[in-house]
């Protein structure tokens, strides 16, 4: 799973994952596109006591087929296919650059992570950290309390790591207030933009 990071705006990189399938007669590439937010991912890793490596994983990502419909598969059948298919792959991904730019915000991370929280995989944690980094401490506390109640019904192997994470983040919120890194207000433009993005891409 090879990944590519594209600098798009401060703190955010466009993230491309090239998932490869190796078969007897071909190599198939299934791309995924998303966002990597370095400050958020770095803080999440620190609170989980895990090493951080920039752009190693996406903060969130979608399969290319979700973002851009009716795309033909990227299948390399022979050496003669390499240049032609690779150029089409690169061109298709380039067409999705506006998607990555439009979703490069803490507001987007909070919203998407909240909707994906049932999937676990770090999304409940990311939503809380995104709210904290936007200076929305009360919302971060409320979100953590809601998730702690949900995690309490899970197996200890799942609940205990989140409980440790939540304790550390709550301590950070209580002892180190933060000025918003991104606008926490929902302007009418932002609301309209989100409606458009959901309809266009999701």
N, C-alpha and C positions, 0 to 999 in steps of 0.2 A: 504494500500500500504506500505508494510514493505520494508525497505531499508537496505543494507549491504555495508559497506565501507571497502575496502582492501588497505592497504598501499603498494604501488608498487615502486614509486620513490619519491624523495623530491618534495614537493608542490602538488603532484598528488595522488589521490586515485582511485582505480578501484571501480566503483559504480554498484551495483546490485539492481534492483527494482523487488520485487516479487508481481506483481499485482494478486489479487485473485478474482475469480468469485465464488460466493456462489449460488448453485442451489439445487433443491429439492433432487437430488440423488447423488450429487458429489460436490467436491471443485476442481476447475481448477486453476492452477498457470500459469500465462503468464509472463515469466521473460523478463526484459530489462537490457541491459548492457551498461555501458558507463564510463565516466570520471568525477570526481569532482576535480577541481583545486581550492584549498583553497585561495591562494592570489588573484586570479582573481575574484572569487565569492565574497570574502570579500570586494574588492574594488567596484565591481558593486553594491553591497547592500549599501555601504556607499554613493556612488554617487546618489543612488535612495532614500536615507534616509529610508532604510528598515533594520530590524534586520537580522543579519546573524547567521545561525546555520550550523556548519560544517557537510557536507555530507547529509544535508536534501534533497537536490535536485541535479540532475546531471547537469554538465555543458553542456554535450550533451550525448545522449544515443540512442541506437538502439534496436529494439526488437530482441530477441534471434533468431527468425526465419529469420531475415535479415542477421545476422552474420553467423549463422550455419544452412544451409538448411536441409530439410528432417528430422527435429527433431520431434519425436512423442509428442503429447500434454502431459502435466503433470497433469493427472486426478486422484484424490483420490476418489475412489468409496466406500471404507470401511476401517475399522481400519487395516485390513490385508494388505492394499495397502501402508500404511504410510511409512514403512521402505524402501520397494523396490522402490517406486516412488521417495522418498526423496533422496535416494542414487543416483539414476539415474539423478535427477535434479542437485545435487551437483557435480557429475562427469562431466556432460555436461557443467556446468558453469566453472569448473576448466579448461576444454579444451579451453575455450575462454580467458584465462588469457593473452596469447600472444597478442590478439587483444587489450586489455586494455593497455598493456605496450607499444605497438607500437603507440598508439594514445595519450600517456601521454606527450604532448608537447604543448607549446604555439603556435607553428606553426600549429599544427593540429587544435587547437581551432579556430585560426583565419580563417583557410581555411574552416572548416565545418560551422562555424557561418556565414561566408560570403555567402556560398551557401544556407544556411537556412534563410537568413535575411528576405525574403518575408513572412516567417511564423510568424515574430515578436517574441513574447515570450521571449524577452531578447537577441535574437541572434544578432541584430544590435549592441547592447551595448557591448556584449561579444567580438565581432570582433574588435571593437575600443580599448577596454581595453587590449586585447591580443597584438595588435600592439604596444600600449604604453609600456606594460611590456617588450616587446622585444627591446625597445629603438628605434622603428621606428616611430618617432613623425610625420614626414611629411606624412607618409602613414595614420596614425591615423587621422590627420587633414583632409586629402583628403576624407577619408571614412566618417567622420562625416559630411563634407559639402555635400557629395552625399546623405547621408541619410536624412539630414535636408531638402534638396530639395524634397525628396520623401515624407517625413512626412508632409510637408506643405500642401499637397493635401488631407490629412486625417482629420477626425473629431478632434476637440480640445481635446476630452477626450483621444485620442491616441497620438496626436502630441505634446501636451504641456508637458507631462512627459518626452518624449524623448528630447525635446528642453531644459528642465531644466538639464537633465543628460548631454547633449552635452556641455552646457555652463560650467558646473562644471568640466568636463573632459578637455575641452580646457584650462580652467584656470590652472588646474593641469599641463598640458603639458607645458604651457607657463612659469609657475613659478617654477616647480620642475622637472628638467630634470632627467632622470633615466638611469642608466647603464643597459644594456640588462640582463635580468634574464635568457634568453635562446638565443642560436645562432639565429641571424636574417638572416644569409646568407643561400641561397639555394644551397647546394653542389650537385654535380651530384649524389652522393649516396642518398641524401634525395629525390631528384626528382625521382630517380628510385624506391626508397622505397615507395613513395606515389603512383606511378603508380601501383606497385604490390598490395598495400593495397586496392586501389580502386577496382581493378579487383577481388581481393580475397574476400573482405568483403562487398563492397558496390554494 
